[in-house]
């Protein structure tokens, strides 16, 4: 019995939709900002591309080659982009985008030009083979704990599918009858099965990565405020300082210590104190950029690491935070609770011998000076170094 290649494409597309739906309906996609949503989007794009392949019978080359192949390339790009976003430090490169753009341009040029069906099929298969290799370096080179052995499964699936697509290009060149994607040729069947394998492997890998990444995030976050705990914050600071060293960029640490916070717990209860802490964390997020870090360094103290920001810039951020706290105090049972903070700032420059812990210690000294000056103030550590001895 001859295997219907088009049906395999449709089945692969359906599997992709089911796999993506499992991720969303399981309510596990809680970290949408960090790339996991893009991973799921990649599965959906891949599914749409395979459906386009499966439907292509008498509809010409535009459906499969003009739409399906670019969608497959976009899926591979989205997969790689999401992996890069999840890895720390983020390593950005525009080579994958240029590769996909070149693949799409070559495909559409072959469709609009007066070329034969064989040439169009060969260009499409070779372009898809190149695009499917894009996620492999990020998968093989990734060292994040949440990736585990699942990355090897995904890398193998992409490599096999890429090889199957390249084999199809050679098969089409040797036998023009196999040019239509749904033609019952061995190379087409192999490619269809390989793409089905990609969807299956991607769905499994996504679910595993979601589970492991979420577990890792929970270990890194403070349970009350959902920002980095002290250990995770220090680890992230080390990574950022290493990046700043390579790029020759200054960074600043800011410690925000709430003034007389124990009185809130004593007079209004610990539940009110928890609401205040969550409010402070939300206000701190509002003044930070995506590349900055926020953590809880002690019970009533928050730590910020501002990337590519010298001390003067950090002082401006601290002022904005004080203004935000004054303008929008935390409210408990409809009653506003005035909160002030003593803020210390320490600057790190490339070439400095300071490590993450020492940098926070300097910021802590600045906080203690702010407390000594009457609280509700901002002090930079370099001001302390300029004070006369014996003060």
ZIHUUR-V250591 format. One record per pair of residues at least 6 apart in sequence whose C-alpha atoms are under 8 Angstrom apart, sorted by sequence separation. I is the first residue (numbers start at 1). GAP is how many residues later the second one is. D is the distance in Angstrom with one decimal. If there is no record, write none. Layout:
i->I gap->GAP d->D
i->I gap->GAP d->D
This chain:
i->23 gap->6 d->6.8
i->31 gap->6 d->7.7
i->84 gap->6 d->6.0
i->172 gap->6 d->5.5
i->177 gap->6 d->7.4
i->178 gap->6 d->7.3
i->182 gap->6 d->7.1
i->221 gap->6 d->5.2
i->222 gap->6 d->5.7
i->244 gap->6 d->6.5
i->264 gap->6 d->7.7
i->265 gap->6 d->7.8
i->296 gap->6 d->4.4
i->297 gap->6 d->5.9
i->330 gap->6 d->5.7
i->331 gap->6 d->5.9
i->348 gap->6 d->7.2
i->370 gap->6 d->7.3
i->371 gap->6 d->7.8
i->29 gap->7 d->6.9
i->56 gap->7 d->6.4
i->84 gap->7 d->6.5
i->171 gap->7 d->7.1
i->172 gap->7 d->5.2
i->178 gap->7 d->5.6
i->181 gap->7 d->6.4
i->221 gap->7 d->4.4
i->222 gap->7 d->4.7
i->244 gap->7 d->7.1
i->265 gap->7 d->6.9
i->295 gap->7 d->5.8
i->296 gap->7 d->5.9
i->329 gap->7 d->5.8
i->330 gap->7 d->5.6
i->370 gap->7 d->5.6
i->29 gap->8 d->6.9
i->56 gap->8 d->6.1
i->84 gap->8 d->7.3
i->220 gap->8 d->5.7
i->221 gap->8 d->5.1
i->264 gap->8 d->7.2
i->265 gap->8 d->5.3
i->294 gap->8 d->7.3
i->295 gap->8 d->5.1
i->306 gap->8 d->6.9
i->329 gap->8 d->6.0
i->330 gap->8 d->7.3
i->370 gap->8 d->6.2
i->110 gap->9 d->7.4
i->111 gap->9 d->6.5
i->178 gap->9 d->7.9
i->220 gap->9 d->5.9
i->264 gap->9 d->5.9
i->285 gap->9 d->7.3
i->294 gap->9 d->5.8
i->295 gap->9 d->6.5
i->329 gap->9 d->5.7
i->330 gap->9 d->7.7
i->370 gap->9 d->5.8
i->53 gap->10 d->7.4
i->110 gap->10 d->5.5
i->178 gap->10 d->7.3
i->241 gap->10 d->7.3
i->284 gap->10 d->7.7
i->294 gap->10 d->4.7
i->329 gap->10 d->6.6
i->369 gap->10 d->7.0
i->52 gap->11 d->6.2
i->53 gap->11 d->5.0
i->140 gap->11 d->6.9
i->220 gap->11 d->7.6
i->221 gap->11 d->7.4
i->293 gap->11 d->5.5
i->294 gap->11 d->6.6
i->348 gap->11 d->7.1
i->367 gap->11 d->7.8
i->52 gap->12 d->5.6
i->139 gap->12 d->5.3
i->140 gap->12 d->6.8
i->220 gap->12 d->5.2
i->261 gap->12 d->7.9
i->292 gap->12 d->7.3
i->293 gap->12 d->5.0
i->326 gap->12 d->7.4
i->347 gap->12 d->7.5
i->367 gap->12 d->6.8
i->107 gap->13 d->7.3
i->110 gap->13 d->7.3
i->139 gap->13 d->7.0
i->292 gap->13 d->5.7
i->293 gap->13 d->6.7
i->326 gap->13 d->7.5
i->346 gap->13 d->6.4
i->366 gap->13 d->5.4
i->292 gap->14 d->4.9
i->325 gap->14 d->7.0
i->326 gap->14 d->7.8
i->346 gap->14 d->7.3
i->366 gap->14 d->5.8
i->49 gap->15 d->7.6
i->52 gap->15 d->7.3
i->53 gap->15 d->6.2
i->139 gap->15 d->7.5
i->140 gap->15 d->6.8
i->291 gap->15 d->7.7
i->292 gap->15 d->5.6
i->325 gap->15 d->7.5
i->366 gap->15 d->5.1
i->52 gap->16 d->5.4
i->107 gap->16 d->6.3
i->139 gap->16 d->6.0
i->171 gap->16 d->6.5
i->291 gap->16 d->6.5
i->346 gap->16 d->5.8
i->365 gap->16 d->7.1
i->23 gap->17 d->7.5
i->51 gap->17 d->8.0
i->106 gap->17 d->7.1
i->107 gap->17 d->5.8
i->345 gap->17 d->7.7
i->346 gap->17 d->4.8
i->363 gap->17 d->7.5
i->49 gap->18 d->7.1
i->50 gap->18 d->6.7
i->288 gap->18 d->7.9
i->322 gap->18 d->7.6
i->345 gap->18 d->4.9
i->363 gap->18 d->6.3
i->366 gap->18 d->7.4
i->49 gap->19 d->4.1
i->77 gap->19 d->6.6
i->136 gap->19 d->5.2
i->168 gap->19 d->5.1
i->322 gap->19 d->7.6
i->344 gap->19 d->4.9
i->362 gap->19 d->6.2
i->20 gap->20 d->5.7
i->48 gap->20 d->7.3
i->49 gap->20 d->6.6
i->77 gap->20 d->7.1
i->107 gap->20 d->7.5
i->135 gap->20 d->7.3
i->167 gap->20 d->6.5
i->168 gap->20 d->6.3
i->344 gap->20 d->6.3
i->346 gap->20 d->7.6
i->20 gap->21 d->7.9
i->49 gap->21 d->7.9
i->106 gap->21 d->7.8
i->281 gap->21 d->7.7
i->344 gap->21 d->7.3
i->345 gap->21 d->6.4
i->49 gap->22 d->5.3
i->136 gap->22 d->7.0
i->344 gap->22 d->4.4
i->345 gap->22 d->7.8
i->20 gap->23 d->6.3
i->48 gap->23 d->7.3
i->49 gap->23 d->5.8
i->77 gap->23 d->7.3
i->104 gap->23 d->7.9
i->135 gap->23 d->7.6
i->136 gap->23 d->7.4
i->164 gap->23 d->7.2
i->168 gap->23 d->7.2
i->277 gap->23 d->7.5
i->343 gap->23 d->7.4
i->344 gap->23 d->4.3
i->19 gap->24 d->7.7
i->20 gap->24 d->6.5
i->103 gap->24 d->5.1
i->343 gap->24 d->5.4
i->344 gap->24 d->7.9
i->46 gap->25 d->6.4
i->103 gap->25 d->7.4
i->133 gap->25 d->6.3
i->318 gap->25 d->7.3
i->342 gap->25 d->5.9
i->17 gap->26 d->7.5
i->45 gap->26 d->5.8
i->46 gap->26 d->5.3
i->74 gap->26 d->7.1
i->132 gap->26 d->5.8
i->133 gap->26 d->6.3
i->164 gap->26 d->6.3
i->165 gap->26 d->5.8
i->344 gap->26 d->7.1
i->16 gap->27 d->5.7
i->17 gap->27 d->6.0
i->45 gap->27 d->6.8
i->73 gap->27 d->6.0
i->103 gap->27 d->7.9
i->132 gap->27 d->7.2
i->164 gap->27 d->5.0
i->343 gap->27 d->6.8
i->16 gap->28 d->6.1
i->103 gap->28 d->7.4
i->342 gap->28 d->5.6
i->45 gap->29 d->7.2
i->46 gap->29 d->5.5
i->132 gap->29 d->7.2
i->133 gap->29 d->6.4
i->288 gap->29 d->7.9
i->342 gap->29 d->6.2
i->16 gap->30 d->7.0
i->17 gap->30 d->6.2
i->45 gap->30 d->5.5
i->70 gap->30 d->7.9
i->73 gap->30 d->7.8
i->132 gap->30 d->5.4
i->161 gap->30 d->6.5
i->164 gap->30 d->6.8
i->287 gap->30 d->6.7
i->315 gap->30 d->7.2
i->16 gap->31 d->4.8
i->99 gap->31 d->8.0
i->100 gap->31 d->6.2
i->131 gap->31 d->7.9
i->314 gap->31 d->7.1
i->15 gap->32 d->7.4
i->42 gap->32 d->7.4
i->43 gap->32 d->6.8
i->99 gap->32 d->7.0
i->129 gap->32 d->7.4
i->130 gap->32 d->7.0
i->13 gap->33 d->7.1
i->14 gap->33 d->6.6
i->42 gap->33 d->4.3
i->70 gap->33 d->7.7
i->129 gap->33 d->4.2
i->161 gap->33 d->4.9
i->287 gap->33 d->6.9
i->342 gap->33 d->5.3
i->343 gap->33 d->7.6
i->345 gap->33 d->7.6
i->13 gap->34 d->3.8
i->41 gap->34 d->7.6
i->42 gap->34 d->6.9
i->70 gap->34 d->5.7
i->128 gap->34 d->7.1
i->129 gap->34 d->6.6
i->160 gap->34 d->6.5
i->161 gap->34 d->5.9
i->287 gap->34 d->6.5
i->311 gap->34 d->6.9
i->341 gap->34 d->6.9
i->342 gap->34 d->4.8
i->343 gap->34 d->6.2
i->344 gap->34 d->5.9
i->345 gap->34 d->6.3
i->346 gap->34 d->6.0
i->347 gap->34 d->7.7
i->12 gap->35 d->6.7
i->13 gap->35 d->6.1
i->42 gap->35 d->8.0
i->129 gap->35 d->7.8
i->311 gap->35 d->6.8
i->340 gap->35 d->8.0
i->341 gap->35 d->5.0
i->342 gap->35 d->5.1
i->343 gap->35 d->4.7
i->344 gap->35 d->5.1
i->345 gap->35 d->4.6
i->346 gap->35 d->5.2
i->347 gap->35 d->7.9
i->13 gap->36 d->7.3
i->42 gap->36 d->5.4
i->129 gap->36 d->5.2
i->311 gap->36 d->5.2
i->340 gap->36 d->5.4
i->341 gap->36 d->7.1
i->342 gap->36 d->6.2
i->343 gap->36 d->6.4
i->344 gap->36 d->5.8
i->345 gap->36 d->6.0
i->346 gap->36 d->7.2
i->13 gap->37 d->5.0
i->14 gap->37 d->7.7
i->41 gap->37 d->7.3
i->42 gap->37 d->5.7
i->128 gap->37 d->6.6
i->129 gap->37 d->5.5
i->157 gap->37 d->7.4
i->161 gap->37 d->7.1
i->284 gap->37 d->6.4
i->310 gap->37 d->6.2
i->344 gap->37 d->7.1
i->12 gap->38 d->6.3
i->13 gap->38 d->5.0
i->96 gap->38 d->6.4
i->283 gap->38 d->7.0
i->310 gap->38 d->7.7
i->12 gap->39 d->7.6
i->39 gap->39 d->6.5
i->126 gap->39 d->6.7
i->261 gap->39 d->6.7
i->10 gap->40 d->6.2
i->11 gap->40 d->8.0
i->38 gap->40 d->5.9
i->39 gap->40 d->5.3
i->125 gap->40 d->5.3
i->126 gap->40 d->5.5
i->157 gap->40 d->6.5
i->158 gap->40 d->6.4
i->9 gap->41 d->5.1
i->10 gap->41 d->4.8
i->38 gap->41 d->6.8
i->66 gap->41 d->6.6
i->125 gap->41 d->6.1
i->157 gap->41 d->5.3
i->283 gap->41 d->6.8
i->9 gap->42 d->6.0
i->10 gap->42 d->8.0
i->65 gap->42 d->6.8
i->66 gap->42 d->6.1
i->258 gap->42 d->5.7
i->283 gap->42 d->7.0
i->10 gap->43 d->7.5
i->38 gap->43 d->7.7
i->39 gap->43 d->5.8
i->125 gap->43 d->6.4
i->126 gap->43 d->6.0
i->257 gap->43 d->6.0
i->258 gap->43 d->6.2
i->9 gap->44 d->6.0
i->10 gap->44 d->4.8
i->38 gap->44 d->5.5
i->39 gap->44 d->7.9
i->125 gap->44 d->5.2
i->154 gap->44 d->7.4
i->157 gap->44 d->6.8
i->257 gap->44 d->4.3
i->9 gap->45 d->4.6
i->10 gap->45 d->7.4
i->37 gap->45 d->7.9
i->66 gap->45 d->7.4
i->124 gap->45 d->7.9
i->256 gap->45 d->5.5
i->257 gap->45 d->6.5
i->280 gap->45 d->7.5
i->8 gap->46 d->7.1
i->35 gap->46 d->7.5
i->36 gap->46 d->6.2
i->122 gap->46 d->7.7
i->123 gap->46 d->7.5
i->255 gap->46 d->6.8
i->256 gap->46 d->5.0
i->6 gap->47 d->6.8
i->7 gap->47 d->6.0
i->35 gap->47 d->4.3
i->122 gap->47 d->4.6
i->154 gap->47 d->5.9
i->255 gap->47 d->5.8
i->256 gap->47 d->6.3
i->6 gap->48 d->4.1
i->34 gap->48 d->7.5
i->35 gap->48 d->6.9
i->121 gap->48 d->7.0
i->122 gap->48 d->7.4
i->153 gap->48 d->6.8
i->154 gap->48 d->6.3
i->255 gap->48 d->4.6
i->5 gap->49 d->7.5
i->6 gap->49 d->6.8
i->62 gap->49 d->7.3
i->254 gap->49 d->5.7
i->255 gap->49 d->6.4
i->6 gap->50 d->7.5
i->35 gap->50 d->5.6
i->36 gap->50 d->7.8
i->61 gap->50 d->7.6
i->122 gap->50 d->6.4
i->224 gap->50 d->7.2
i->253 gap->50 d->7.1
i->254 gap->50 d->4.9
i->280 gap->50 d->7.7
i->6 gap->51 d->7.9
i->34 gap->51 d->6.1
i->35 gap->51 d->6.0
i->121 gap->51 d->7.0
i->122 gap->51 d->6.8
i->154 gap->51 d->6.8
i->253 gap->51 d->5.6
i->254 gap->51 d->6.3
i->279 gap->51 d->5.9
i->34 gap->52 d->5.8
i->153 gap->52 d->7.7
i->225 gap->52 d->6.9
i->253 gap->52 d->4.6
i->254 gap->52 d->7.8
i->225 gap->53 d->5.0
i->252 gap->53 d->5.8
i->253 gap->53 d->6.4
i->77 gap->54 d->7.5
i->80 gap->54 d->6.6
i->84 gap->54 d->6.8
i->118 gap->54 d->6.4
i->119 gap->54 d->7.8
i->151 gap->54 d->7.3
i->224 gap->54 d->7.0
i->227 gap->54 d->7.6
i->251 gap->54 d->7.1
i->252 gap->54 d->5.2
i->276 gap->54 d->5.6
i->65 gap->55 d->7.9
i->69 gap->55 d->6.8
i->73 gap->55 d->6.3
i->76 gap->55 d->6.3
i->80 gap->55 d->4.5
i->83 gap->55 d->6.6
i->87 gap->55 d->7.4
i->118 gap->55 d->6.5
i->150 gap->55 d->5.6
i->251 gap->55 d->5.6
i->252 gap->55 d->6.9
i->275 gap->55 d->7.5
i->276 gap->55 d->7.7
i->65 gap->56 d->7.6
i->72 gap->56 d->7.1
i->76 gap->56 d->5.6
i->79 gap->56 d->6.3
i->80 gap->56 d->8.0
i->83 gap->56 d->7.6
i->225 gap->56 d->6.4
i->237 gap->56 d->7.7
i->251 gap->56 d->4.9
i->252 gap->56 d->7.9
i->76 gap->57 d->7.8
i->77 gap->57 d->6.6
i->87 gap->57 d->6.6
i->122 gap->57 d->8.0
i->236 gap->57 d->7.7
i->250 gap->57 d->7.2
i->251 gap->57 d->5.0
i->252 gap->57 d->6.0
i->275 gap->57 d->7.3
i->70 gap->58 d->8.0
i->73 gap->58 d->5.1
i->76 gap->58 d->6.3
i->77 gap->58 d->7.0
i->80 gap->58 d->6.5
i->118 gap->58 d->5.9
i->121 gap->58 d->5.7
i->150 gap->58 d->7.3
i->249 gap->58 d->7.9
i->250 gap->58 d->5.1
i->251 gap->58 d->4.9
i->252 gap->58 d->5.9
i->65 gap->59 d->6.1
i->69 gap->59 d->6.3
i->72 gap->59 d->7.8
i->73 gap->59 d->6.7
i->76 gap->59 d->6.1
i->121 gap->59 d->7.4
i->150 gap->59 d->7.7
i->249 gap->59 d->5.1
i->250 gap->59 d->5.7
i->251 gap->59 d->5.7
i->252 gap->59 d->6.0
i->319 gap->59 d->8.0
i->72 gap->60 d->7.7
i->233 gap->60 d->7.5
i->249 gap->60 d->7.7
i->250 gap->60 d->5.5
i->251 gap->60 d->7.8
i->254 gap->60 d->7.2
i->272 gap->60 d->6.2
i->318 gap->60 d->7.4
i->118 gap->61 d->5.8
i->233 gap->61 d->7.3
i->253 gap->61 d->7.8
i->117 gap->62 d->6.8
i->147 gap->62 d->6.0
i->233 gap->62 d->5.6
i->252 gap->62 d->6.3
i->146 gap->63 d->6.0
i->233 gap->63 d->7.9
i->244 gap->63 d->7.6
i->315 gap->63 d->7.5
i->244 gap->64 d->7.1
i->254 gap->64 d->7.7
i->147 gap->65 d->7.6
i->230 gap->65 d->6.4
i->315 gap->65 d->7.8
i->146 gap->66 d->4.9
i->147 gap->66 d->7.9
i->228 gap->66 d->6.4
i->229 gap->66 d->5.6
i->230 gap->66 d->5.9
i->146 gap->67 d->5.1
i->227 gap->67 d->6.3
i->228 gap->67 d->4.3
i->229 gap->67 d->5.3
i->230 gap->67 d->4.8
i->240 gap->67 d->7.2
i->227 gap->68 d->5.3
i->228 gap->68 d->6.3
i->229 gap->68 d->6.6
i->230 gap->68 d->7.4
i->237 gap->68 d->6.9
i->227 gap->69 d->6.8
i->311 gap->69 d->7.4
i->146 gap->70 d->6.9
i->222 gap->73 d->8.0
i->222 gap->74 d->7.0
i->259 gap->80 d->7.2
i->258 gap->81 d->7.2
i->259 gap->81 d->5.7
i->258 gap->82 d->6.1
i->259 gap->82 d->5.1
i->258 gap->83 d->4.3
i->259 gap->83 d->6.5
i->257 gap->84 d->5.3
i->258 gap->84 d->6.4
i->256 gap->85 d->6.1
i->257 gap->85 d->5.2
i->256 gap->86 d->6.0
i->257 gap->86 d->6.2
i->256 gap->87 d->4.6
i->255 gap->88 d->5.5
i->256 gap->88 d->6.8
i->254 gap->89 d->6.9
i->255 gap->89 d->5.2
i->254 gap->90 d->5.7
i->255 gap->90 d->6.5
i->254 gap->91 d->4.6
i->253 gap->92 d->5.7
i->254 gap->92 d->6.6
i->252 gap->93 d->6.9
i->253 gap->93 d->5.3
i->252 gap->94 d->5.7
i->253 gap->94 d->6.4
i->252 gap->95 d->4.4
i->253 gap->95 d->7.8
i->251 gap->96 d->6.1
i->252 gap->96 d->5.7
i->250 gap->97 d->7.3
i->251 gap->97 d->5.2
i->250 gap->98 d->5.7
i->251 gap->98 d->6.5
i->250 gap->99 d->4.5
i->249 gap->100 d->6.9
i->250 gap->100 d->6.2
i->248 gap->101 d->7.9
i->249 gap->101 d->6.4
i->248 gap->102 d->5.5
i->245 gap->104 d->7.9
i->245 gap->105 d->4.9
i->255 gap->105 d->7.6
i->244 gap->106 d->6.7
i->245 gap->106 d->6.9
i->253 gap->106 d->6.9
i->254 gap->106 d->8.0
i->253 gap->107 d->6.5
i->255 gap->108 d->6.1
i->254 gap->109 d->6.4
i->255 gap->109 d->6.7
i->253 gap->110 d->6.5
i->257 gap->110 d->7.1
i->256 gap->111 d->7.7
i->255 gap->112 d->7.0
i->241 gap->115 d->7.8
i->259 gap->116 d->6.7
i->64 gap->117 d->7.7
i->238 gap->117 d->7.3
i->259 gap->117 d->7.2
i->238 gap->118 d->5.7
i->237 gap->119 d->6.0
i->234 gap->122 d->6.2
i->57 gap->123 d->8.0
i->234 gap->123 d->7.1
i->56 gap->125 d->7.4
i->57 gap->125 d->6.6
i->56 gap->126 d->7.0
i->53 gap->128 d->6.8
i->54 gap->128 d->7.1
i->53 gap->129 d->7.5
i->50 gap->145 d->7.8
i->89 gap->150 d->6.5
i->88 gap->151 d->7.5
i->89 gap->151 d->7.4
i->47 gap->152 d->7.5
i->46 gap->153 d->7.4
i->89 gap->154 d->7.4
i->43 gap->156 d->6.8
i->43 gap->159 d->6.9
i->43 gap->160 d->7.2
i->40 gap->166 d->7.3
i->39 gap->167 d->7.0
i->36 gap->174 d->7.3
i->6 gap->175 d->7.7
i->5 gap->176 d->7.9
i->6 gap->176 d->5.0
i->5 gap->177 d->5.2
i->4 gap->178 d->7.5
i->5 gap->178 d->6.9
i->5 gap->179 d->6.1
i->4 gap->180 d->6.6
i->19 gap->180 d->7.9
i->3 gap->181 d->6.8
i->15 gap->181 d->7.8
i->19 gap->181 d->7.6
i->29 gap->181 d->7.1
i->2 gap->182 d->7.1
i->28 gap->182 d->6.8
i->5 gap->183 d->7.0
i->9 gap->183 d->5.9
i->12 gap->183 d->6.9
i->13 gap->183 d->7.9
i->16 gap->183 d->5.4
i->20 gap->183 d->6.7
i->23 gap->183 d->7.7
i->28 gap->183 d->7.6
i->31 gap->183 d->7.9
i->5 gap->184 d->5.7
i->8 gap->184 d->6.1
i->12 gap->184 d->4.6
i->15 gap->184 d->6.7
i->16 gap->184 d->7.2
i->19 gap->184 d->4.9
i->23 gap->184 d->6.4
i->8 gap->185 d->7.0
i->11 gap->185 d->7.5
i->15 gap->185 d->6.9
i->19 gap->185 d->7.7
i->3 gap->186 d->7.7
i->9 gap->186 d->7.8
i->13 gap->186 d->7.8
i->5 gap->187 d->6.6
i->9 gap->187 d->7.2
i->12 gap->187 d->6.5
i->16 gap->187 d->7.0
i->8 gap->188 d->7.4
